Structure formats: structure tokens, C-alpha cells
Amino acid sequence: MRVCAWLFAALAAITLPGCQINPAPSDEITLHDDEFRPFVEYATRKIRLSSYPDLIFLRLVARIDRKTGKTTTLVSLVVGYRARHMRKYQSARNARAEVLRFYKPSRHRSCEKRACTVDEALMIEIPETELRRAPPDGYKLKVFARDGSDMLVAIPRGAIERLFAKIDKQPRPPYAARKHAAE
């Protein structure tokens, strides 16, 4: 119990500078171009959305298919919290209550006696056109958990703009020509 409490206190001390939420993302967008993957991936750095009582990190990701040139945009969320039971996030909806594609989450729980620390990693697909049209206060979505602990998430408009500015600046190869050249 002491070790778990100490780890949680250390994590809180590192991530809670005055309990201030830090929605300001870094300007850097990373490019991951692995020839063994069917896509080229652009991603923002981790953005901390919340510190207490839940620790929430967000990354915005865009994957460009090598064959078709189609862009798939995703939000990656990591939620950390203390609870006796996992929340088991299982679906997401946009502000118009439309279902967003929700990929199977990964979950990890570490317990000592009655205190548990839980991490859930979620991946949600958001249509590119919706993200590009996000209002000044960001793109909002709600994530629903099996236990009823819903979570409202706002993707900062600045992160969206920087991601698409980087993608739009990069020259794209003619995907159809590459397909015919390979045949």
C-alpha cells in the first residue's frame, strides 16, 4: 500500500504543477514513415487535458494510406485514475450524438490492497472534414464507459491547425501512378 501511495503521490507531484490544466500543445508535429506500415503517420505530441482527479493525455494522429492517399484522423487518449473497478470506456460520440469509430482499448490495473491505479488507452476515429471545421474552442466529443463515467474531451483547435498545416505543406506522391508502376 505504501509503495502504491508513494508512486501515486510522485506522479501527482510531477503532473500537478499548481493543479493547472495545460492545454497548450507543443508546436512539433512528428512524422513516422515506416516502409513496413501501409500508411505514413503524422502526430502531435502528448497534450495534457486534465490533472485531477483523472490524468488525461491526448494525441492527435493522421494516417495517410500509401496506396490510396486517403487520410484517417484519430485521437489517442490515455486516461489514468484511481478506483476499485475499471470504468471500461467503450464508445464515443460527437457533439451531434453521432457514433464515432472506437477501436478496442487497452487497459491496465495495478492494485495494492484496496487501492488501484488504472490506465485505459483509447483510440477514436474522427472524420477529417469535421476536424478541419472545428470551432475556435476545439472539437468536442464524449467518451462513454460501461460503469457510467462519461468523459467530455475537447481537442484544442491549435493542435488541429498545426497537424493539418504540416500535412498540407508536405508534397503527396501521385498514389494512382505509384499503384500502376508497381503492377
N, C-alpha and C positions, 0 to 999 in steps of 0.2 A: 504494500500500500504506500509506504514512504517513497519508494522509487518512482511509482506512477505519479504520485502527487508532486514530487520534485520535477519530473520531466514535464508535467503539465505547467507547472509554475515557470520553468525555464522557457518553454515555448511561449507562454503568455508574456513574459518579460521581453522576449525578442520581438514579438509581433504586436505588442500593445504600447507603442510609444505615446503615452497620454490618452489611450483609448481612441485615437484618431483614426478614422477610416481614410485610406489612401487610394482614391480612385484615379489618381494621375498615373497613366501608364508611361512606360519608357518609350522614347522615340524609336528605338531599334526594332525593326521587323527582321526576323531570321528567315533565311531561305534554306530549305533542306531538299537537295536534288540528288537523290539516291537512284542510280540507274536500275536497281533491282526492285523498285517500287513502281506501280503503274501511274503514279502521279508526282508532281512537283508540289512541295508544301511551303506555304508562307505562314508565319505565325507571329503573334505579338508575344512579348514577354509576359510573365505572370503578373496579373493585376490583383491586388488585394482589395476585395469589396467590403469585407467585414472582419472585425477582430473579436467581438464579443457579443453574445455568448457563443456564436458559431464563427469559426475561422473559414472564410470563403475566398478561394482564389479562382481567377478566370483567365483563360487564354482564348483568343480568337484565332481560328485557323482557316485557311483557304487552301484547298487542294485542286490542282489543275490536272485533269486527266491527260496523259501523254498521247493517247490515240485520238480523242475527240476534241480536246481543248475545253471541255465543259468544266466550270468552276463549281465546286461544292464547298459551302461555307459551314463551319461548325463552331460551336462554343464548347470549350472543355472547362468543366467546373470540378474543383476539389473542395469538398465540404468536410471540415473536421469539427467534432463536437464530443461532449461528454454525456453519456446516457447509459442506462441499464440495457436498453434494447436498441437495435438499429432502426433507423427510420425507413430504410429501403425505398429510396426515390425510384419512381417507376414510369413517370410520364411528364410531358411538358406541353404547354400551350402558349400561343402568342396572345397579344392584347385583344384580338378579335375572337378568342376562345377556340382557335383552330389548332388541331393537334400537330405538334412538331415531331419529326422522327427522333426517336430516343434509342440510342444504342445501349446494349447491355452494360450496366455499370459494374465496376469492380468495387469490392467492399473489404475493409479490414477492421477488425476489432481486437483490442488488447485490453484485457481485464486483470485487475488485482482485487480480490475480494468482491466488493460491490461496486467499485468504481471502474467504468470502462471508457476508453478513448476510442472513438470510431472515426474512420476516414472513408468517404464514399467518393469515387471518381466517376463523373458523368460526362457523356458526350452527346450533344444535341445538334441536329442539323437545322439550319435556318436558311430559307431561300435568299439567294444573293440579292435579288431585287428589293426584298424587304429591308435587308441591312443597309443597302445603299440609300434607301428613303427614310432612314431612321430620323426621328425628330431631334432637336437640339439636346434634350435631356437623355438621349440614348434609346437603344432598342430594349423594350421590356418583354420579359417572358416569365411565366410562373412554372415552377417545378413542383410536382405533386409526389408525396410519399405515401406508402402503404399505411403508415400509422397516423396520417392526417396532418403532419407537419409540412405545410406548404411553404415554399420559399420563392419570394419575388426577387428577380435578378434584373438589373439594368446594365446593359453593355454600354460603356461610355462612348459617346459619339466620336471623341477624339481618336480612340483606338480603331474604330471602324474606318474613319477617314484615312488614317495613316496606313492601315493594311491595304485598302484599295488604291491609295496613291502609289504605293510600292508596286502592286500588281500591275496597275495600268501603265506605269513607267517602263516596265520590262517588255522587251520585244517578244512576241509569241511566234513560234515557228508555224508554218502552214501545216496543220495537222493532217489534212486530207492528202497533201503532197507526200508527207512522210509515210502515210499508210500505203500509197501506191508504190513508193520507192522500195518499201520493204517487201512487196509482193514480187 
